Each structure stands twice: as structure tokens, then as C-alpha cells.
Amino acid sequence: MEEVLLQPQNLQLTSRGAGLYAENCAACHGGSLEGEPDWRSTSADGSLPAPPHDETGHTWHHTDDLLFRITKFGTAKAAGLEDLNSNMPAFEETLSDEDIITILSWIKSQWPEELQQRHDALNERTRSLQK
């Protein structure tokens, strides 16, 4: 996969992303990106509840590439933690790469401008370190 670049300013993309998010993600992460209650505490089965994707969560702490890989392959595989007990499904058989980028672009478009800028800076720092 080439470098992922989310496009939160692309209104056509984010409009489509809102619908794809509602169909594929909202059941766990909430219709308003709020996540599941008590998302930082382990559930009875040892897994972590779905985190929020709004500014109160940690989604914006991760690069475009990692967010893409988590969505496509599931958290355990994306993070290289095979023993991780995660309920995050892999969407590689369900969503195209373009669909994943569209959803993530919509999520990012919902963050305050300051967080979008911080996320852009994180991506840039990461890209410069990989060169």
C-alpha cells in the first residue's frame, strides 16, 4: 500500500465516508464517534471496548498509515501483537482501500481544526523519519 493521505477537506469524499461509517463502524464506535462506555477498561472477555474516534479518544495520535492498517487488518495484526484480545474486525474482505480512506477522512473531518493540524504534523514527522 502506498502512503495513505486522508482528505478531511474533500467534501465529496467525507460525505460518502459518513454513510460508510454509519454502515460499518457506528455500531461499535458510536454514531457520534463517542465509542463504547468505559472504553479504557478491559471487558469481561479481556478485550478493550471500542474507543471513541472524536477528540476525546486517541485515534488522532496514530498516523494515517496505522489507522488504515488497523481498519484493514484489525488491531492485533496491524500492531504486530498476535496475543492482543481485540474485537476490532479486519475489513480487508469487506471494504476497499478507497472505502477505508473515505471513512477515515470523514472521521478526521469531525475533529477540531487544531487536532487535524496536529495529526498532519504527526504524519509529516513520521514520513520524514522514514526517508
Buried (B, 14 or more C-beta within 10 A) or exposed (E): EEEBEBBBEBEEBBEBBBEBBEEBBBEBBBEEBBBBEEBEEEEEEEBBBBBBBBBEBEBBEBBBBBBBBBBBBBBBBBBEEEEBEBBBBBBBEEBEBEBBBBBBBBBBBBBEEEBBEBBBEBBEEBBEEEE
